[in-house]
Amino acid sequence: MNPTNPQNNFDLIVVGAGSAGMCCAIRAAQRGLRILAIEKDSIIGGTLHLTAGHMSAGGTKRQAEKGIIDSPENHYNEIMEISENTPDPAVVRLATQLAPHTIDWLQDLGFEFEPATPTIIYGHAPYKIPRTHWGAGDYAGGKIKTAGISILKVLLPLWEECVASGNLTVLLNHKMVSLLKTSNTVIGVEAESEDIQKTFFAKNIVLTTGGYASNPEFFKEVTPDAPRLISSARHTSTGDGIIAARAIGAKFRGGNLHNSTLGGIETEPNSGRTDFWSSWARVSNSVDRKPREIYVNEQSVRFMDENEPNPDVREKAVHQQPARRFWLIFDEKALNDEGGNIIPQWTIERTLEEAQREKAIWKTDSIEELANKTGLDFEVLKQTISTYNQAVDNHVDDAFGRTYLKHKISEAPFYAILTYAYSLISFGGLAVNENLEVVDEQNQPIKNLYAAGEILGAGATSGRAFCGGMLITPALSFGKYLGETL
C-alpha cells in the first residue's frame, strides 16, 4: 500500500474503541483531525459494557458542590499509600492530575451522577476522602444489578457526531495483527477482517486495546507464578495490542504485580470463567454483608478472620492459599438468615438448584458427606467446625479474633461453596513515559506510538493493590488527553 494514498492515510489511528479509545477518537475528531478507529468487536464500548463505572478523582466540581475538600495531590498520596508505592509514580501523577478535569468534562456533558456520590466505597481498600463518582442507576455496592453504562451513554452521542462529521472513520470486526515500523518510528498498522488484511498509515498511533485477562496462555507467560486463570473479563481482553507492540520491541512490565478479586464461582468446573454480574460470592469485604459462614482452605482449616473489613488484607490472605481458592462452609440457619444471600444475584431457591448440580455448591445432611463430596479432609474439617462453634458459644475467637459470631454450624443440611480469586482485569502492560509514549527495553520512546487504558496494566496506576476507580478513570483521562494533544 502507498502511505500517501488518502483513503488509507490518517492523522491518527486509534486501535480499540473502549473507554480510552472512544475518548481519544472523539477529542481528536472534534479538533478536526482525520481519525481511524479500529475495533475487533462488533460493537464499540469495550469494558464500558462490563465495568461498574466507579471513577475516582480529587478536586472535582461535584466534590465542591458537596462541600468535600480534596485535591489531585491528596488522591495521589492515598494511591501510593494503599499500593505501598508499587505503581509507576509518573503515570499515577498524570492520572490524578487529569482525573478531576475528566469528571468535570463528563458533568458538563450531562452525566447524571448517583445522588449520593461522591462517596467512600469498600469493595477494595477504601479512600479516606469521598472521591468515588458513578452514574445514577449504576452498581453502588448493594444488590448486584447491571454494569455501569452511564459513561457510555454520554460518549455515544459525541461519537456519532464525529462519525457524521466525516472526521471519524470506524472499522468494526477488524483485528489489528501488527504494527508497521521503520527504524524506530511506527508508521501504520495492519488489520484483518474475514481473513482479509488491510494496511493503514498515520502520523500517530494510539493503542487502547485493553488487557489480557481473557487470554490464559499469555497470562501464564507473563504471570508464571499465578495459579490457573479464572476470569470474568470481557471476551475481547486478549492482549492483542500488547503482543503486537512487543513484536516491535516495546517493553512489558507489571506482570508480577498481579492481584485478584475475591468470590469468583466457576459454575462450570475447569471452564476458567466466572461472571461478576451473575454469580459472585460477597466475600471481598465484611462491610456490605456480615459473614455467617467460615472460610476453609484446601487443608480444611480456617485461614483468616472472615469479619476482616479491609479488602486488601483479605486478598493477601487468599493469595497465600493453594490455588487461591477456598470453601464457604455454613448451615441451613445461615442460609435463611435475613442478612442477605452470600451470592447477591441469587435467590435461596437458585442456590438450592445449583447445589443439586454439585459443580460449585454442595448440600449434604452431614459434615462427613460434605467433606467427601468437596474433597476436604473430614477429620480436620470436623475439628475446624467444632472449634469455631466453641468460639460462638464463648463469644471469643481465639484463632483469628473474629468478633461477628452469630451462627454456629450445627443445623443440617450443611453447605459448601467453592470460590476463587479471579481476574476481572490484568496488571501487566506496556511501559510508557510521562507523555504516554510507548518505550522499548532501554526506556527510549518508540516514535509515534502511544498507549492508554488497560493496555498499560492496572499495575501502572494501582501497583499491587486495587485502588478504587484507578483503571476506568485513567483510561478515560489518558484517552482524552492524547486526543486533545496529539
Secondary structure, 3 states (H helix, E strand, C coil): CCCCCHHHEEEEEEECCCHHHHHHHHHHHHCCCCEEEECCCCCCCHHHHCCCCCEECCCCHHHHHCCCCCCHHHHHHHHHHHCCCCCCHHHHHHHHHHHHHHHHHHHHCCCCECCCCCECCCCCCCCCCCCEECECCCCCCCCCCCCCCHHHHHHHHHHHHHHHHCCEEEECCCEEEEEEEECCEEEEEEEEECCEEEEEEEEEEEECCCCCCCCHHHHHHHCCCCCCCCECCCCCCCCHHHHHHHCCCECEECHHHCCCEEEECCCCCCCCECECCCEECCCCCCCCCCCCCEEECCCCCECCCCCCCCHHHHHHHHHCCHHHEEEEEEEHHHHCCCCCCCCCCCCHHHHHHHHHHCCCEEEECCHHHHHHHHCCCHHHHHHHHHHHHHHHHHCCCCCCCCCCCCCCCCCCCEEEEEEEEEECCCCCEECECCCCEEEECCCCEEEEEEECCHHHCHHHHHCCCCCCCCCHHHHHHHHHHHHHHC
